[in-house]
């Protein structure tokens, strides 16, 4: 499991969190938070996130859901 798969699973259970990325690592933070060097994954776009990680089928579906709800 990679960090995006983990973050998506965490988000699916805790929707008050948002997923952030720094072009190397993905983390979950409460919505509206800021972390130095991290941006919300929406700033990178769905295609970039999908293509940057080797995601299992469940994570791919959750990523679509995340971007549809963002």
ChimeraX attribute file (.defattr): number of C-alpha atoms within 10 A of each C-alpha:
attribute: neighborCount
match mode: 1-to-1
recipient: residues
	/A:1	9
	/A:2	12
	/A:3	16
	/A:4	24
	/A:5	20
	/A:6	15
	/A:7	20
	/A:8	25
	/A:9	15
	/A:10	16
	/A:11	20
	/A:12	16
	/A:13	9
	/A:14	12
	/A:15	13
	/A:16	12
	/A:17	18
	/A:18	22
	/A:19	21
	/A:20	25
	/A:21	21
	/A:22	15
	/A:23	13
	/A:24	8
	/A:25	11
	/A:26	21
	/A:27	21
	/A:28	21
	/A:29	17
	/A:30	13
	/A:31	13
	/A:32	9
	/A:33	12
	/A:34	12
	/A:35	12
	/A:36	6
	/A:37	9
	/A:38	16
	/A:39	18
	/A:40	21
	/A:41	21
	/A:42	16
	/A:43	10
	/A:44	14
	/A:45	11
	/A:46	16
	/A:47	10
	/A:48	12
	/A:49	18
	/A:50	15
	/A:51	9
	/A:52	12
	/A:53	13
	/A:54	14
	/A:55	18
	/A:56	11
	/A:57	9
	/A:58	11
	/A:59	20
	/A:60	17
	/A:61	12
	/A:62	16
	/A:63	24
	/A:64	14
	/A:65	13
	/A:66	19
	/A:67	12
	/A:68	9
	/A:69	8
	/A:70	9
